[in-house]
Amino acid sequence: MSTEEVELKRIRWRCRRGMRELDQLFERYLAQRWPHSSDEERGVFLQLLDCEDDKLWRWFMGYEHCPDVALASLIQRIRQLPP
């Protein structure tokens, strides 16, 4: 297994939130955007994974605005990914 595959497995594990909707959003991002994303975007995604689930839920569902511009921009892009 390559270093990249091991890293992706570790990230995929971090994406498991126990909330099906968040799990699906993060899995969709990993499948559709991660392979082609820049190092900068990947860093923002990893930062997003450090956030608390309740905040993530409110941000993704649009109940609350994320105060961080980079995170908010990535959240918007993830929300727009096709299922």
C-alpha positions in Angstrom: 0.0 0.0 0.0 1.4 3.4 -1.0 1.9 6.3 1.4 -0.9 8.2 -0.4 -3.3 5.2 0.0 -2.4 5.0 3.7 -3.0 8.7 4.2 -6.3 8.5 2.3 -7.4 5.7 4.6 -6.5 7.7 7.7 -8.5 10.7 6.3 -11.4 8.6 5.4 -11.5 7.3 9.0 -11.5 10.9 10.3 -14.5 11.7 8.0 -16.6 9.2 9.9 -18.7 11.5 12.1 -21.6 9.3 13.2 -24.0 11.5 11.3 -25.0 10.0 8.0 -25.4 13.3 6.2 -22.0 14.5 7.2 -20.4 11.2 6.4 -21.9 11.3 2.9 -20.8 14.9 2.3 -17.2 14.1 3.3 -17.1 10.8 1.4 -18.4 12.6 -1.7 -15.6 15.2 -1.4 -13.0 12.5 -1.0 -14.3 10.7 -4.1 -14.8 13.6 -6.3 -12.4 16.4 -5.3 -9.6 15.1 -3.1 -7.6 13.4 -5.9 -7.5 16.7 -7.9 -7.4 19.3 -5.1 -4.5 21.5 -4.4 -2.4 21.2 -1.2 -4.0 24.4 0.0 -7.5 23.0 -0.4 -6.5 19.7 1.2 -5.2 21.7 4.2 -8.6 23.5 4.5 -10.4 20.2 4.3 -8.3 18.7 7.1 -8.9 21.9 9.1 -12.7 21.3 8.5 -12.3 17.8 9.9 -11.0 19.3 13.2 -14.3 21.2 13.7 -17.0 19.9 16.1 -19.9 17.9 14.5 -22.6 20.3 15.8 -20.9 23.3 14.1 -20.3 21.3 10.9 -24.0 20.3 10.8 -25.2 23.9 11.2 -22.7 25.2 8.6 -23.5 22.5 6.0 -27.3 22.8 6.5 -27.1 26.6 6.3 -28.4 27.2 9.8 -25.3 29.2 10.7 -22.6 31.0 8.7 -19.1 29.7 9.1 -16.9 32.7 10.2 -13.8 31.4 8.5 -13.7 32.4 4.8 -11.7 29.4 3.6 -13.8 26.9 5.5 -17.0 28.6 4.3 -15.9 28.5 0.7 -15.0 24.8 0.9 -18.3 24.0 2.6 -20.1 25.7 -0.2 -18.2 23.7 -2.8 -18.8 20.4 -1.0 -22.6 21.2 -0.8 -22.7 21.7 -4.5 -21.0 18.4 -5.4 -23.4 16.0 -7.2 -24.5 12.9 -5.2 
